[in-house]
Amino acid sequence: MEQRELLFNEEGKSFVSETKVNSDYNLHIEMESGGTLEIYQRGSDEGKYRRSYIELKWGDVIDADFCHAVYPKYIKIVVSSKVTKATIREAGS
């Protein structure tokens, strides 16, 4: 699938982006400095998210692949440093 940009909004001391995924995916996030990455998920169209992943000591670039077993899935990505570039690419069908 094609790469698409992620937009992050500042929420308190964190930067947050929400999106829907339909297959395994790669995140590429560049930040001003290193920090924490958290991924939250939910399987329903509405409701609360549950944290599914946390990494406390990323450098200033995150480039990692993720899978959730059941799709579609709504994800919320939370990082602790200002984002300068962020993309997501889902696996092809």
Secondary structure as the mmCIF struct_conf table of DSSP 4:
data_model
#
loop_
_struct_conf.conf_type_id
_struct_conf.id
_struct_conf.beg_label_comp_id
_struct_conf.beg_label_asym_id
_struct_conf.beg_label_seq_id
_struct_conf.end_label_comp_id
_struct_conf.end_label_asym_id
_struct_conf.end_label_seq_id
STRN STRN1 GLN A 3 GLU A 5
STRN STRN2 ASN A 9 GLU A 11
TURN_TY1_P TURN_TY1_P1 GLY A 12 LYS A 13
STRN STRN3 SER A 14 VAL A 21
BEND BEND1 ASN A 22 SER A 23
STRN STRN4 TYR A 25 MET A 31
BEND BEND2 GLU A 32 SER A 33
STRN STRN5 GLY A 35 ARG A 42
BEND BEND3 GLY A 43 GLY A 47
STRN STRN6 ARG A 50 TRP A 58
BEND BEND4 ASP A 60 ASP A 60
STRN STRN7 VAL A 61 PHE A 66
BEND BEND5 ALA A 69 PRO A 72
STRN STRN8 LYS A 73 VAL A 79
BEND BEND6 SER A 80 SER A 81
STRN STRN9 VAL A 83 GLU A 90
HELX_LH_PP_P HELX_LH_PP_P1 ALA A 91 GLY A 92
#
